[in-house]
Amino acid sequence: MKNECSVIKDLLPLYAEDMTSPETAEAIKEHISGCSECRAALAELAPKQEAPDDSSAALPLKAVKKKLAMKRILIAACAVLATIGLIFAVKGIVDSRPVKVNYGDSKLYSAEDLKKASAAVITDFNDWGGRRKLYSLTYAGDEVCERELAYIKDLGDYDECVVFGSVFRAPIFGAGFPKSSVYTWSWYLGRKDGGEWEIVTRGY
């Protein structure tokens, strides 16, 4: 039996490749049907199936991942653009509002006097040009105006004084302004004998 198995094992490579004669093939077939050892030897000679190549299956997955990544980038970019657009829209609405003027309650000057004085401030501010925006003017009050009259008399021939506080925005690197920010200035106006209001000085 051992000798027969040795012979059969020698022929198994040819049998596995279907290169034996029909008679020899039949004899080998009959032998391995009753011999587990030779059957196992034949099984080892059987061509092993190669594992499927996952690269072709991975390609569609990579494409899907790339598409999702691009979609996320696009959504993020749109969100950023929408935010920037909203900021400019809000800024445009704010900048288009007229200057808010608070005249307070004055016993020294009439409402018409204060309106003319505030108009002089607004005109002077707009003459600066650039992208500055004047938000508000506030009458400083009779007490301040009476106290500051002596100050503006030193600067010119005036017998009346009006002081307004202001809030405005100046662009970055604007003339005389170190950065884009909101500033609060005071505006001093004077006039003589009920004439036209003149800007005497302005600043912090």
C-alpha positions as CSV (number, residue, x, y, z in Angstrom):
1,M,0.0,0.0,0.0
2,K,2.8,2.3,0.9
3,N,4.6,1.7,-2.4
4,E,1.3,2.2,-4.2
5,C,0.9,5.6,-2.4
6,S,4.4,6.6,-3.4
7,V,3.7,5.9,-7.0
8,I,0.4,7.7,-6.9
9,K,1.9,10.8,-5.2
10,D,4.5,10.9,-7.9
11,L,1.7,11.0,-10.5
12,L,-0.5,13.5,-8.6
13,P,1.1,16.6,-10.2
14,L,0.4,15.2,-13.7
15,Y,-3.1,14.2,-12.6
16,A,-3.8,17.6,-11.1
17,E,-2.8,19.2,-14.4
18,D,-4.9,16.6,-16.4
19,M,-1.8,15.4,-18.2
20,T,-2.2,11.6,-17.5
21,S,-3.7,9.0,-19.8
22,P,-7.3,8.1,-19.2
23,E,-6.4,4.7,-17.8
24,T,-3.8,6.2,-15.3
25,A,-6.3,8.9,-14.4
26,E,-8.9,6.3,-13.6
27,A,-6.5,4.3,-11.5
28,I,-5.5,7.4,-9.5
29,K,-9.1,8.4,-9.0
30,E,-9.9,5.0,-7.7
31,H,-7.0,5.0,-5.4
32,I,-7.6,8.4,-3.8
33,S,-11.2,7.6,-3.3
34,G,-10.1,5.1,-0.6
35,C,-6.8,6.8,0.5
36,S,-7.2,9.9,2.7
37,E,-3.4,10.6,2.6
38,C,-3.3,10.8,-1.2
39,R,-6.5,12.7,-1.3
40,A,-4.9,15.3,1.1
41,A,-1.8,15.4,-1.1
42,L,-4.0,16.1,-4.2
43,A,-5.9,18.8,-2.3
44,E,-2.6,20.6,-1.6
45,L,-1.8,20.6,-5.3
46,A,-5.1,22.2,-6.2
47,P,-4.5,25.8,-7.5
48,K,-5.2,28.3,-4.7
49,Q,-7.7,31.0,-5.5
50,E,-6.2,34.4,-5.3
51,A,-7.9,36.9,-2.9
52,P,-10.0,39.4,-4.8
53,D,-8.3,42.7,-5.6
54,D,-9.9,45.3,-3.3
55,S,-8.3,48.2,-5.2
56,S,-11.1,48.3,-7.8
57,A,-13.7,48.2,-5.1
58,A,-11.8,50.9,-3.1
59,L,-11.9,53.3,-6.1
60,P,-15.6,54.1,-5.9
61,L,-15.3,54.5,-2.1
62,K,-12.5,57.0,-2.5
63,A,-14.5,58.9,-5.1
64,V,-17.4,59.1,-2.7
65,K,-15.2,60.3,0.2
66,K,-13.6,63.0,-2.0
67,K,-17.0,64.1,-3.2
68,L,-18.2,64.4,0.4
69,A,-15.1,66.3,1.4
70,M,-15.6,68.8,-1.5
71,K,-19.2,69.2,-0.5
72,R,-18.2,70.0,3.1
73,I,-15.7,72.6,1.9
74,L,-18.2,74.1,-0.4
75,I,-20.8,74.4,2.4
76,A,-18.2,76.0,4.7
77,A,-17.2,78.5,1.9
78,C,-20.8,79.4,1.3
79,A,-21.4,79.9,5.0
80,V,-18.4,82.2,5.2
81,L,-19.5,84.2,2.2
82,A,-23.0,84.4,3.6
83,T,-21.7,85.7,6.9
84,I,-19.5,88.3,5.1
85,G,-22.5,89.4,3.0
86,L,-24.7,89.7,6.1
87,I,-22.0,91.9,7.8
88,F,-21.8,94.2,4.9
89,A,-25.6,94.3,4.6
90,V,-26.0,95.3,8.2
91,K,-23.2,97.8,7.9
92,G,-24.8,99.3,4.9
93,I,-28.1,99.6,6.7
94,V,-26.4,101.2,9.7
95,D,-24.3,103.6,7.5
96,S,-27.4,104.7,5.6
97,R,-29.2,106.0,8.7
98,P,-29.3,109.7,9.2
99,V,-27.3,111.3,11.9
100,K,-29.1,111.2,15.2
101,V,-29.1,114.6,16.9
102,N,-30.1,115.1,20.6
103,Y,-30.7,118.8,21.3
104,G,-31.6,118.4,24.9
105,D,-33.3,121.2,26.8
106,S,-31.7,124.6,26.3
107,K,-32.7,127.9,27.8
108,L,-29.8,129.7,26.0
109,Y,-30.6,128.8,22.5
110,S,-33.7,128.1,20.4
111,A,-34.3,124.8,18.6
112,E,-33.6,126.6,15.4
113,D,-30.2,127.9,16.7
114,L,-29.2,124.4,17.7
115,K,-30.3,122.9,14.4
116,K,-28.2,125.4,12.5
117,A,-25.2,124.6,14.8
118,S,-25.6,120.8,14.3
119,A,-25.9,121.3,10.5
120,A,-22.6,123.2,10.5
121,V,-21.0,120.2,12.3
122,I,-22.4,117.7,9.9
123,T,-21.3,119.8,6.9
124,D,-17.8,120.1,8.4
125,F,-17.6,116.3,9.0
126,N,-18.8,115.4,5.5
127,D,-16.1,117.8,4.1
128,W,-13.5,115.4,5.4
129,G,-14.5,112.9,2.7
130,G,-13.4,109.2,3.0
131,R,-15.4,106.4,4.4
132,R,-16.2,108.0,7.8
133,K,-19.6,107.8,9.3
134,L,-21.1,110.2,11.8
135,Y,-23.6,108.4,14.0
136,S,-24.8,111.0,16.5
137,L,-24.5,114.5,17.9
138,T,-25.5,115.5,21.4
139,Y,-25.8,119.1,22.7
140,A,-23.5,119.3,25.7
141,G,-25.8,121.6,27.7
142,D,-26.1,125.3,28.6
143,E,-23.7,125.0,31.6
144,V,-20.9,123.6,29.4
145,C,-21.5,126.2,26.7
146,E,-21.4,129.1,29.2
147,R,-18.2,127.7,30.7
148,E,-16.5,127.1,27.4
149,L,-17.4,130.6,26.0
150,A,-14.2,132.0,27.6
151,Y,-12.2,129.3,25.9
152,I,-13.4,130.0,22.4
153,K,-13.1,133.8,23.0
154,D,-9.4,133.2,23.2
155,L,-9.5,131.6,19.7
156,G,-11.6,134.2,18.0
157,D,-14.1,137.1,18.2
158,Y,-17.2,135.3,19.5
159,D,-19.9,136.1,22.0
160,E,-21.8,132.8,21.9
161,C,-20.7,129.2,22.2
162,V,-22.3,125.9,21.4
163,V,-20.7,122.5,22.2
164,F,-21.7,119.2,20.7
165,G,-20.5,115.7,21.6
166,S,-20.2,113.3,18.6
167,V,-19.9,109.6,17.9
168,F,-18.4,108.6,14.6
169,R,-16.5,105.8,12.8
170,A,-13.3,106.2,10.9
171,P,-11.7,103.7,8.4
172,I,-8.5,102.0,9.1
173,F,-5.4,104.2,8.4
174,G,-7.8,107.2,7.8
175,A,-6.2,110.6,7.9
176,G,-5.3,111.2,11.5
177,F,-6.9,108.0,12.8
178,P,-4.7,105.0,13.9
179,K,-7.3,102.3,13.3
180,S,-10.8,101.5,12.3
181,S,-12.8,102.3,15.4
182,V,-15.5,104.4,16.9
183,Y,-14.5,107.8,18.2
184,T,-16.1,110.4,20.5
185,W,-15.2,114.0,19.8
186,S,-16.4,117.4,21.0
187,W,-17.2,120.2,18.5
188,Y,-16.9,123.8,19.6
189,L,-18.9,126.4,17.6
190,G,-19.0,130.1,18.0
191,R,-20.8,133.1,16.5
192,K,-20.9,136.8,16.9
193,D,-24.0,139.0,17.2
194,G,-26.4,136.2,16.2
195,G,-24.5,135.4,13.0
196,E,-23.7,132.1,11.4
197,W,-22.2,129.3,13.5
198,E,-18.5,128.6,12.8
199,I,-16.5,125.5,13.8
200,V,-13.9,126.9,16.2
201,T,-12.2,123.6,17.1
202,R,-12.9,119.9,17.4
203,G,-11.3,116.8,18.9
204,Y,-11.1,114.6,21.9
